[in-house]
Amino acid sequence: MSPASIPVSEAIELRALERPDIGRFWEIIEANRAHLARWFPWADAATFESTRAFLEEQIAQGTEGRVATYGIWWNGRLAGSIGLRNLDAPAETNVGYYLAAFACGNGIMNASLRALARAAFAHLGVQRIELVAALGNLESRRVAERAGFVFEGIARARVIARGRLHDAAVYARLATDP
């Protein structure tokens, strides 16, 4: 079972997604739609109902131990999300994340990713966490590298953003990595 809360720093905490938080996640998406849509195809089309349905599914899968989805709380304010998928396949676990524009540039995602990886290796039996980012998404690639993820190669036409296929950088961190 995933930890309900992962302390990251004095100012940052990862809290497991709960139903009462769905409205807050929707507010983040609404307020940051253009910012998020740059790399996330779902952001342009997201509605409250589609967001609620997706988050409800994440909560259900979390109960089953298949995913672990967290809100990133910075100084008591929801600033984004980070989550692990494929927890039932310890060598195929992957991570995804996003941060509201107001929180970017403060080291929040780097610290959150490091803390989540530590927790996954220590408490969830995960052996490998894969991170995939569009080649042009330099911010996300820097986060991966700063958090100790190792560049493994380029996957051609791996991600869709703004209706186009993009090559992607594939990174991974292993439980045995320093």
N, C-alpha and C positions, 0 to 999 in steps of 0.2 A: 504494500500500500504506500502511496506517495505521501510524503510529509505534508501536513496541512499548511505549514508556514516554513519558509526558509529565510533566516536572517542573512542579510547581505552586508549591511553596514549600519551605522547609527541612523542614517537617513533612508535606507532602502530595505524593503522587505518583499519577498515573494509570497503571495497568499493564494492558496488553491481557489480556483474559480467556484463561486457559489451563486445560486439563483438570485439572491438579492443584489448581486453586483452587475447583473445583465444590463440594467439601465445605465449604469456608469460606463460600461464598455461601449454601449451605443453612443453615448455622448462623446466619447473619445473618437469614435469613427466619424460621426457627423462633423465634429469640429476640425478633423484632420483628413477629411476625404481626399483633397487634392494631394496632400503630403503622402498619404498612404498609397494612393492609386498609381503613383509613379512606379512602384514595384509589385503591388499586389492587385491582381486582376479583379478580385472580389470587391474592392473598395468602391469603385464607381457604381456598381449595381446594388450595393448593400442597402437593405431596408431594415427597419426595426424588426419586422417579422422574420426575415432571413437570418439576421444576426441572432435573434432569440432562439430560433430553431437550431442554428449551428452550435451555440453555446450550451443549449440543453443537451445536445448530442455529445458534446465534450464532457459535460458533467456525467452523463450515463456511461460513457466509455472510461472515464476516470474511476468510477465505482467498480468497473470490471477490471481495472488495472491495465488497460490498453493504452491510455494516454495520461499525461499529467499536465494540466493547463493552469497557469498562474497569472494573476494580475501582478504587475510591477508597481509597488506603492513607493512613492518618493516623497518624503516629508509629509506623510499622511494623505497624499493625493494619488489617485490612480493615474499612472503615466504610460501604461502600455501593457503588453502581454508577452509571455514566453511560455513555450510548451514543448513537451516531448511526445512524439508519436511512436507507434510500434514498440511499446514497452514489453509486449509479449514475445518479441523477437530480439533478445539482448544484443545481437550483433548487427541489427538493422534499425536501431533506434535513430530517429532524426529529430532535429530541433528547428523550430520556427519562432520568429519573434517580430514585434513591431513596437515602436515608441512614438508617442505624440511629439509633435514638433517642439512644443515648449520645453521638453525634457532632453532633447538632443544636445550633444556636445558636452555633457556633464559626466561621462564615464559610467552612466547608469547601466547601459546594456552590457558593456564589457564586464562589470562587476556581477551583474545578474547572471550572465551566461556562465561565468566561472563558478558561481555558487550553485547553480542548477546542475552543472556537470559534476561537481563534487558530490552533491546529494544523490544524483542518479547512480554514480559509481558506488557510493558507500551504502545506500539504503535500498536500491531497486534492482541490483544485480546486473545493471547495464554494463556491457563490455566495450561498446563502440557507439559514439554519437556522431552522426553525419550532419553536416551543414552544407546546404546548397544555396549559392547566391549568384544572381546574374553577374556576368563579368563586369558590366558597367556600374553595378551597385557597390561602389568603392567603400561607402560607409560600412555596409554590412561585412564586406570582406576584411576591413580593418578590425572590426569587432572580433571576427573569428580569429584572426591572427594574434591580436592582443590577448585573447582568452586562451591561447595555447593550442588552438586547432591547427593541424598541419595540412597544408595544401597538397591535395592528391592528384589533381589534374583538371582537365576541362571536359565537360560533358556538352556535346554539341546539341543545340536546339532543345535545351532541357527545361527552360522556364518560359512562361508567357507573361509579358507585361505590355500594357497598352495595345493589346491585340496582335502583338508580334512575338515570334519565337526568338529567344535569346540564348546564346551559349552561356554556360554557367561554370563557375568555379566550385569545385567540390573539396570540402575540408572534412577532416575527422579528428576526433580526439578519442584516445583509447584509455581504458581504465588503468593501463600500465604506464601511460605517459607521465612524465614528471609534473 
